[in-house]
């Protein structure tokens, strides 16, 4: 007859728990017997040692050992047998310094050398052990035998029958089995109660049904393009889909760990853990702009959904830059119209030489400004950004100056990140200042960006707060939020292992400094015909 394994979860759990309980009881019983056997052995050896010490303390025994010969009817044998019968020992052997027996339960052994090594006891040390001898296995002890002056004249060996130890051990089995049976019954009842509750919780589902539900959930979570993060009541991650791993730059082993261990401290961790309340909260994590929503669960945990808004934020900033460029082009259109009118007036007045000088002066001035930037900044994106921002500054009535210390001759590894950092810093300065100075320089393979302005500056107690996302003193535009530019700057700097900080400018204003290590590739220049 074939035994079928039950399909219901509660039935399988019941059988499993009964099997585990039985196994645990058997294991505990075995673990109890092992130290009990050792304890009984130790008690038997100590009993043998106590008898040996008592026998060795008899003064007449030393006198008889040194004044008579070993014989079955001698005084040493008689005294040893008296003590053996009184204590119930298996044997008491008295030996001289040569290891020759003067007493023994088996009298033909008297006068013969002992079967075990007596050197330890004859050297003055006591010894306890379980060993085999002429009378079988026994728990034995050996002590030195000394005269009145402390000189060793022999040794006493006492043995306790090992069968008596075994009988004591076996005598404990019935009581132990009784307790083990009671524990097993209690375990079975507890397993039955747990299985009943599990039956109600799982609605009688089979493991196959639960497995199918879990597979469907996993497929759904990992197929959606929205990041899903589930936390328990202690803030530990218990679920993480593929999109969440990508956006937060986490690995699957982050499951089971606290958010504080896998995310850097800041607003992102505060939003995910529920320290910041709200809907569609903007946050920056590892250089990405995210929108987070948090929904608490009944067990004290929460489910967090994240949407990537990085591209949208970049598009919004590009839209701002486009508007600025359009304004700059519109201003340049007016400027060119004025210059054309001036040129037309000079030509109508017949002042042709003055017209030529005017055209040359305008052309050379524009060319000199662009060439100056291109000579100092090798990367085309960076130099183009500076030229474009100069035009926007001029339209707003501000001045954008390139520091004489600016020199970036090397190849930029990823110019887009540097453009993001520099563009954000210049845009913030243009909102509050009329004079902006930009400095770019290379320190080995690191890029140092410094933007200073003559604006109101930043108070010392706000110099860290301004780098947190969501903090801003300006009204948010319709297409995107405020308080993300400087947060992105710091996140990009930290991604490269650098720093972003703000200080005070001499004469008033603020100085923003960003250091980005390992962002430059030094060009290997060789001299050809004396020209590098």
C-alpha positions as CSV (number, residue, x, y, z in Angstrom):
1,X,0.0,0.0,0.0
2,X,1.5,3.3,-1.1
3,X,1.4,6.2,1.4
4,X,0.6,9.5,-0.2
5,X,2.1,12.8,1.2
6,X,-0.8,15.2,2.0
7,X,-1.4,18.2,-0.3
8,X,-2.8,20.6,2.2
9,X,-0.3,23.0,3.9
10,X,-1.6,22.4,7.4
11,X,-1.4,18.6,7.1
12,X,2.1,18.8,5.8
13,X,3.1,21.2,8.5
14,X,1.5,18.9,11.1
15,X,3.4,15.8,10.0
16,X,6.6,17.8,9.6
17,X,6.3,19.2,13.1
18,X,5.6,15.8,14.6
19,X,8.6,14.4,12.9
20,X,10.8,17.3,14.0
21,X,9.5,17.0,17.6
22,X,10.2,13.3,17.7
23,X,13.7,13.9,16.3
24,X,14.4,16.7,18.8
25,X,13.2,14.6,21.7
26,X,15.5,11.7,20.6
27,X,18.4,14.1,20.1
28,X,17.9,15.7,23.5
29,X,17.7,12.3,25.1
30,X,20.9,11.2,23.5
31,X,22.6,14.5,24.5
32,X,21.4,13.9,28.0
33,X,22.9,10.4,28.1
34,X,26.3,11.5,26.9
35,X,27.1,14.0,29.8
36,X,25.3,11.6,32.3
37,X,27.6,8.8,31.3
38,X,30.7,11.1,31.7
39,X,29.4,12.3,35.0
40,X,29.0,8.8,36.4
41,X,32.4,7.9,35.1
42,X,33.9,10.9,36.9
43,X,32.0,10.0,40.1
44,X,33.3,6.5,40.0
45,X,36.9,7.6,39.5
46,X,36.7,10.1,42.3
47,X,35.3,7.4,44.6
48,X,38.2,5.2,43.7
49,X,40.6,8.2,44.4
50,X,39.0,8.8,47.8
51,X,39.4,5.1,48.7
52,X,43.0,5.1,47.5
53,X,43.8,8.2,49.5
54,X,42.2,6.7,52.6
55,X,44.1,3.5,52.2
56,X,47.4,5.3,51.7
57,X,46.8,7.2,54.9
58,X,46.9,4.0,57.0
59,X,50.3,4.2,59.0
60,X,50.4,0.4,59.6
61,X,50.3,-0.2,55.8
62,X,53.6,1.6,55.3
63,X,55.2,-0.2,58.2
64,X,54.0,-3.6,56.9
65,X,55.1,-2.8,53.4
66,X,58.7,-2.0,54.5
67,X,59.1,-4.7,57.1
68,X,57.5,-7.8,55.5
69,X,57.5,-9.8,52.3
70,X,54.6,-9.9,49.8
71,X,52.4,-13.0,50.4
72,X,48.7,-13.9,50.2
73,X,48.5,-14.2,54.0
74,X,50.6,-11.2,54.8
75,X,49.4,-8.1,56.8
76,X,49.3,-5.9,53.7
77,X,46.9,-8.2,51.9
78,X,44.8,-8.5,55.0
79,X,44.5,-4.7,55.5
80,X,43.8,-4.1,51.8
81,X,41.0,-6.8,51.7
82,X,39.5,-5.3,54.8
83,X,39.2,-1.9,53.2
84,X,38.0,-3.4,49.9
85,X,35.1,-5.2,51.6
86,X,34.2,-2.2,53.6
87,X,34.1,0.2,50.6
88,X,32.8,-2.2,47.9
89,X,35.8,-1.6,45.6
90,X,36.6,-4.1,42.9
91,X,40.2,-4.3,44.0
92,X,42.8,-2.6,46.1
93,X,46.4,-3.2,45.0
94,X,49.3,-2.1,47.1
95,X,52.7,-2.1,45.3
96,X,56.2,-1.3,46.2
97,X,58.5,1.1,44.3
98,X,59.4,-1.7,41.8
99,X,55.7,-2.1,40.8
100,X,55.4,-5.5,42.6
101,X,52.0,-6.3,44.0
102,X,51.6,-6.8,47.8
103,X,47.9,-7.2,47.7
104,X,45.3,-8.2,45.1
105,X,41.8,-9.7,45.0
106,X,43.2,-12.6,42.9
107,X,45.9,-13.8,45.4
108,X,48.1,-15.6,42.7
109,X,48.8,-12.1,41.4
110,X,50.6,-11.1,44.6
111,X,54.3,-10.9,44.1
112,X,54.0,-10.2,40.4
113,X,54.5,-6.9,38.6
114,X,51.4,-4.8,38.0
115,X,49.8,-4.9,34.5
116,X,49.6,-1.2,34.1
117,X,52.4,1.5,34.2
118,X,52.8,2.7,37.9
119,X,55.4,5.4,37.1
120,X,53.0,8.3,37.5
121,X,51.9,7.4,41.0
122,X,55.5,6.4,42.0
123,X,56.7,9.8,40.8
124,X,54.4,11.4,43.4
125,X,51.3,12.3,41.3
126,X,47.8,11.1,41.7
127,X,46.0,9.7,38.6
128,X,42.3,8.8,37.7
129,X,41.3,6.9,34.6
130,X,39.0,4.3,33.0
131,X,41.2,1.4,31.9
132,X,41.4,-2.4,31.4
133,X,43.3,-4.6,33.8
134,X,43.5,-8.2,35.0
135,X,40.0,-7.9,36.4
136,X,38.5,-6.3,33.4
137,X,37.4,-2.7,32.7
138,X,37.2,-0.5,35.8
139,X,37.3,3.1,37.0
140,X,40.6,3.3,38.8
141,X,42.8,5.7,40.8
142,X,46.4,5.5,41.8
143,X,48.1,7.5,44.6
144,X,51.6,7.5,46.0
145,X,52.3,5.8,49.3
146,X,54.7,7.8,51.6
147,X,56.3,7.1,54.9
148,X,56.5,9.4,57.9
149,X,59.3,11.4,56.3
150,X,57.4,11.9,53.0
151,X,59.5,9.4,51.1
152,X,57.6,7.4,48.5
153,X,57.8,3.7,49.4
154,X,55.1,2.5,47.0
155,X,51.6,3.2,45.6
156,X,48.0,2.2,46.1
157,X,45.7,1.4,43.1
158,X,42.0,1.2,43.6
159,X,39.4,0.1,41.1
160,X,35.6,0.4,40.9
161,X,33.8,-2.2,38.8
162,X,32.7,-0.5,35.6
163,X,29.5,-2.7,35.4
164,X,28.2,-0.9,38.5
165,X,28.6,2.4,36.7
166,X,26.7,1.1,33.7
167,X,23.9,-0.2,35.9
168,X,23.5,3.2,37.4
169,X,23.3,4.7,33.9
170,X,20.7,2.1,32.7
171,X,18.7,2.7,35.8
172,X,18.0,6.3,34.7
173,X,16.5,5.3,31.4
174,X,12.9,4.5,32.5
175,X,12.5,7.9,34.1
176,X,14.2,9.7,31.2
177,X,11.9,8.0,28.7
178,X,8.9,9.0,30.7
179,X,9.9,12.7,30.6
180,X,10.8,12.3,26.9
181,X,7.3,10.8,26.2
182,X,5.6,13.7,28.0
183,X,7.6,16.2,26.0
184,X,6.8,14.4,22.8
185,X,3.1,14.5,23.6
186,X,3.2,18.2,24.4
187,X,5.1,18.8,21.2
188,X,2.5,16.9,19.1
189,X,-0.4,18.9,20.7
190,X,1.4,22.2,20.0
191,X,2.0,21.1,16.4
192,X,-1.7,20.3,16.1
193,X,-2.7,23.7,17.4
194,X,-0.3,25.4,15.0
195,X,-1.5,23.4,12.0
196,X,-5.1,24.3,12.8
197,X,-4.3,28.0,12.9
198,X,-2.2,27.6,9.7
199,X,-5.2,26.0,8.0
200,X,-7.3,29.0,8.8
201,X,-4.6,31.4,7.6
202,X,-4.0,29.7,4.3
203,X,-7.7,28.9,3.6
204,X,-6.8,25.3,3.1
205,X,-4.5,26.0,0.1
206,X,-2.0,23.5,-1.1
207,X,1.7,24.3,-1.4
208,X,1.3,24.2,-5.2
209,X,-1.4,26.9,-5.0
210,X,0.8,29.1,-2.8
211,X,3.8,28.5,-5.0
212,X,1.8,29.6,-8.1
213,X,0.6,32.7,-6.4
214,X,4.2,33.6,-5.4
215,X,5.5,33.0,-8.9
216,X,2.8,35.3,-10.3
217,X,3.6,38.0,-7.8
218,X,7.3,37.8,-8.6
219,X,6.6,37.9,-12.4
220,X,4.4,40.9,-11.9
221,X,6.8,42.8,-9.7
222,X,9.8,42.3,-11.9
223,X,8.0,43.0,-15.1
224,X,6.6,46.5,-14.2
225,X,8.7,49.5,-15.0
226,X,8.1,51.2,-11.7
227,X,10.4,50.5,-8.8
228,X,8.8,48.7,-5.8
229,X,10.4,48.4,-2.4
230,X,8.8,46.7,0.5
231,X,10.0,47.3,4.1
232,X,9.2,45.6,7.4
233,X,8.3,47.3,10.7
234,X,12.1,47.6,11.5
235,X,12.9,49.3,8.2
236,X,14.6,46.3,6.7
237,X,14.1,45.5,3.0
238,X,12.0,42.4,2.4
239,X,11.2,42.9,-1.3
240,X,13.1,44.6,-4.1
241,X,12.2,44.4,-7.8
242,X,14.6,44.8,-10.7
243,X,13.7,48.5,-11.3
244,X,14.3,49.3,-7.7
245,X,17.7,47.7,-7.8
246,X,18.6,49.8,-10.9
247,X,17.4,53.1,-9.6
248,X,18.9,52.7,-6.1
249,X,22.0,50.9,-7.4
250,X,21.4,48.0,-5.0
251,X,22.2,44.3,-5.3
252,X,19.8,41.4,-4.5
253,X,21.7,40.7,-1.3
254,X,20.3,44.0,0.1
255,X,17.1,42.1,0.9
256,X,17.0,41.6,4.7
257,X,19.2,44.5,5.5
258,X,18.2,47.9,6.9
259,X,18.0,50.9,4.5
260,X,20.6,52.7,6.6
261,X,23.1,50.1,5.6
262,X,22.5,50.2,1.9
263,X,21.7,53.8,1.2
264,X,23.7,56.9,2.1
265,X,22.2,59.2,4.8
266,X,20.1,62.1,3.5
267,X,16.6,62.9,2.2
268,X,16.3,59.8,0.1
269,X,16.6,57.5,3.1
270,X,14.3,59.7,5.1
271,X,11.6,59.6,2.4
272,X,11.8,55.8,2.0
273,X,11.6,55.2,5.8
274,X,8.6,57.5,6.2
275,X,10.4,60.3,8.1
276,X,9.1,62.7,5.5
277,X,5.4,62.7,4.7
278,X,3.7,63.6,1.5
279,X,2.7,62.4,-2.0
280,X,4.9,62.4,-5.0
281,X,8.0,63.4,-3.0
282,X,11.0,64.5,-5.0
283,X,14.3,63.1,-3.9
284,X,17.8,62.6,-5.3
285,X,19.5,59.3,-4.8
286,X,22.9,58.4,-6.3
287,X,22.6,61.1,-8.9
288,X,19.0,60.2,-9.9
289,X,15.9,62.4,-9.4
290,X,13.1,60.1,-8.1
291,X,9.5,60.6,-7.2
292,X,8.6,58.5,-4.2
293,X,5.2,57.4,-2.7
294,X,4.9,55.4,0.5
295,X,2.0,53.3,1.6
296,X,2.0,51.7,5.1
297,X,1.0,48.1,5.5
298,X,-0.9,46.4,8.3
299,X,2.1,44.8,10.0
300,X,3.9,48.1,10.5
301,X,5.9,48.0,7.3
302,X,5.4,49.9,4.1
303,X,5.5,49.6,0.3
304,X,7.4,52.3,-1.5
305,X,7.1,53.0,-5.2
306,X,9.7,55.0,-7.1
307,X,9.6,56.7,-10.5
308,X,12.6,57.9,-12.4
309,X,12.4,61.6,-13.2
310,X,16.0,62.1,-14.0
311,X,15.5,62.4,-17.8
312,X,12.5,64.7,-17.2
313,X,14.5,66.9,-14.9
314,X,17.3,67.1,-17.4
315,X,14.8,68.0,-20.1
316,X,13.3,70.7,-17.8
317,X,16.8,72.2,-17.2
318,X,17.5,72.0,-20.9
319,X,14.2,73.8,-21.5
320,X,15.3,76.5,-19.1
321,X,18.6,76.8,-20.9
322,X,16.8,76.9,-24.2
323,X,14.6,79.8,-23.0
324,X,17.7,81.5,-21.8
325,X,19.4,81.0,-25.2
326,X,16.3,82.3,-26.9
327,X,16.3,85.4,-24.8
328,X,20.0,85.8,-25.5
329,X,19.4,85.4,-29.2
330,X,16.6,87.9,-29.0
331,X,18.9,90.3,-27.3
332,X,21.6,89.7,-29.8
333,X,19.1,90.3,-32.6
334,X,18.4,93.8,-31.2
335,X,22.2,94.3,-30.7
336,X,22.9,93.2,-34.3
337,X,20.1,95.5,-35.5
338,X,21.6,98.4,-33.7
339,X,25.0,97.6,-35.1
340,X,23.6,97.3,-38.6
341,X,21.9,100.7,-38.2
342,X,25.1,102.2,-37.0
343,X,27.0,100.7,-40.0
344,X,24.3,101.9,-42.4
345,X,24.6,105.4,-41.0
346,X,28.4,105.4,-41.4
347,X,28.0,104.3,-45.0
348,X,25.4,106.9,-45.8
349,X,27.6,109.6,-44.3
350,X,30.4,108.3,-46.5
351,X,32.6,107.4,-43.6
352,X,33.8,104.2,-45.1
353,X,37.0,103.9,-43.1
354,X,35.1,104.3,-39.9
355,X,32.6,101.6,-41.0
356,X,35.4,99.2,-41.8
357,X,37.0,99.8,-38.4
358,X,33.6,99.4,-36.7
359,X,33.0,96.0,-38.4
360,X,36.5,94.8,-37.6
361,X,36.2,95.8,-34.0
362,X,32.9,94.0,-33.5
363,X,34.1,90.8,-35.3
364,X,37.5,90.7,-33.5
365,X,35.8,91.3,-30.1
366,X,33.4,88.4,-30.5
367,X,36.2,86.1,-31.9
368,X,38.6,87.0,-29.2
369,X,36.1,86.2,-26.5
370,X,35.2,82.7,-27.9
371,X,38.9,81.9,-28.7
372,X,39.9,82.8,-25.2
373,X,37.5,80.3,-23.8
374,X,38.5,77.6,-26.3
375,X,42.2,78.1,-25.6
376,X,41.7,77.7,-21.8
377,X,39.1,74.9,-21.9
378,X,39.9,72.0,-24.2
379,X,36.5,70.2,-24.0
380,X,34.1,71.6,-26.6
381,X,31.0,71.0,-24.5
382,X,32.4,72.9,-21.5
383,X,33.7,75.8,-23.7
384,X,30.3,76.0,-25.5
385,X,28.5,76.1,-22.2
386,X,30.7,79.0,-21.0
387,X,30.1,81.0,-24.3
388,X,26.4,80.4,-24.1
389,X,26.1,81.4,-20.4
390,X,28.1,84.5,-21.2
391,X,25.5,85.5,-23.7
392,X,22.7,84.8,-21.2
393,X,24.5,86.8,-18.5
394,X,24.9,89.8,-20.9
395,X,21.1,89.7,-21.6
396,X,20.4,89.8,-17.9
397,X,22.7,92.7,-17.4
398,X,25.3,90.6,-15.6
399,X,28.9,89.8,-16.4
400,X,30.4,86.3,-16.6
401,X,34.1,86.4,-16.3
402,X,36.6,83.6,-16.9
403,X,39.3,83.5,-14.2
404,X,42.9,84.0,-15.3
405,X,43.7,80.8,-13.4
406,X,41.4,78.8,-15.7
407,X,43.2,76.1,-17.6
408,X,41.6,72.7,-18.5
409,X,43.8,71.3,-21.3
410,X,43.1,67.7,-20.6
411,X,40.4,65.4,-22.1
412,X,37.3,65.1,-19.9
413,X,36.2,61.6,-19.3
414,X,32.4,62.4,-19.0
415,X,31.8,66.0,-20.0
416,X,28.0,65.7,-19.4
417,X,28.5,65.4,-15.6
418,X,30.8,68.4,-15.6
419,X,28.3,70.4,-17.7
420,X,25.6,69.6,-15.3
421,X,27.6,70.7,-12.3
422,X,28.9,73.9,-13.9
423,X,25.6,74.8,-15.5
424,X,23.7,74.5,-12.2
425,X,26.3,76.6,-10.4
426,X,26.2,79.4,-13.0
427,X,22.4,79.3,-13.2
428,X,22.1,79.7,-9.4
429,X,24.6,82.6,-9.5
430,X,22.8,84.4,-12.4
431,X,19.6,84.4,-10.3
432,X,21.1,86.4,-7.5
433,X,24.3,88.2,-8.8
434,X,25.5,90.7,-11.4
435,X,29.1,89.5,-11.4
436,X,30.0,85.9,-11.8
437,X,33.6,84.5,-12.1
438,X,34.3,80.9,-13.3
439,X,37.5,79.1,-12.6
440,X,38.3,75.7,-14.1
441,X,41.6,73.9,-13.5
442,X,43.1,70.5,-13.5
443,X,44.9,69.0,-10.5
444,X,46.3,65.7,-11.9
445,X,43.3,63.8,-13.1
446,X,40.9,65.8,-10.9
447,X,38.8,68.7,-12.1
448,X,38.3,71.7,-9.7
449,X,35.3,74.0,-10.6
450,X,34.9,77.2,-8.7
451,X,32.1,79.7,-9.3
452,X,32.0,82.9,-7.3
453,X,29.5,85.7,-7.4
454,X,28.8,89.1,-5.7
455,X,25.3,88.1,-4.5
456,X,24.0,88.1,-1.0
457,X,26.1,85.0,-0.1
458,X,25.1,82.0,2.1
459,X,24.9,82.2,5.8
460,X,27.2,79.8,7.7
461,X,24.3,77.9,9.3
462,X,22.8,77.2,5.8
463,X,26.0,76.1,4.0
464,X,25.1,72.4,4.4
465,X,21.3,72.8,4.2
466,X,21.4,74.3,0.7
467,X,22.7,71.0,-0.7
468,X,19.7,69.0,0.5
469,X,17.0,68.3,-2.1
470,X,13.8,70.3,-1.8
471,X,15.5,73.3,-0.1
472,X,15.1,76.5,-2.1
473,X,14.4,80.2,-1.6
474,X,12.8,80.6,-5.1
475,X,9.4,79.7,-6.4
476,X,9.2,76.5,-8.4
477,X,8.5,76.7,-12.1
478,X,5.5,74.9,-13.5
479,X,7.4,72.1,-15.3
480,X,9.7,71.0,-12.5
481,X,10.6,71.4,-8.8
482,X,13.1,73.6,-7.1
483,X,15.8,72.6,-4.7
484,X,17.4,69.9,-6.9
485,X,20.2,71.7,-8.6
486,X,22.7,71.9,-5.7
487,X,21.6,68.4,-4.5
488,X,22.5,67.0,-7.9
489,X,25.9,68.8,-7.8
490,X,26.7,67.2,-4.5
491,X,25.5,63.8,-5.5
492,X,27.6,63.9,-8.7
493,X,30.7,65.0,-6.6
494,X,30.2,62.2,-4.1
495,X,29.7,59.7,-7.0
496,X,33.3,60.6,-8.2
497,X,34.6,60.5,-4.6
498,X,34.9,64.3,-4.5
499,X,33.3,67.2,-2.5
500,X,31.0,70.2,-3.1
501,X,31.1,73.1,-0.6
502,X,30.3,76.7,-0.4
503,X,32.2,79.6,1.3
504,X,32.3,83.3,1.5
505,X,33.7,85.6,-1.2
506,X,36.0,88.4,-0.3
507,X,34.1,91.6,-0.7
508,X,30.7,89.8,-0.3
509,X,29.0,87.0,-2.1
510,X,29.5,83.2,-2.3
511,X,32.1,80.9,-3.7
512,X,31.0,77.4,-4.7
513,X,33.9,74.8,-5.1
514,X,33.5,71.3,-6.5
515,X,36.3,68.8,-6.8
516,X,35.7,65.8,-9.1
517,X,38.5,63.2,-8.9
518,X,39.4,61.0,-11.8
519,X,37.4,63.0,-14.4
520,X,40.4,63.9,-16.7
521,X,42.6,61.9,-19.0
522,X,46.0,63.5,-19.3
523,X,47.0,63.9,-22.9
524,X,50.4,62.6,-23.8
525,X,51.9,65.4,-25.9
526,X,55.1,65.0,-27.9
527,X,57.2,67.6,-29.5
528,X,57.4,67.6,-33.2
529,X,59.7,70.1,-34.8
530,X,59.9,72.1,-31.6
531,X,56.1,72.6,-31.5
532,X,54.0,70.7,-29.0
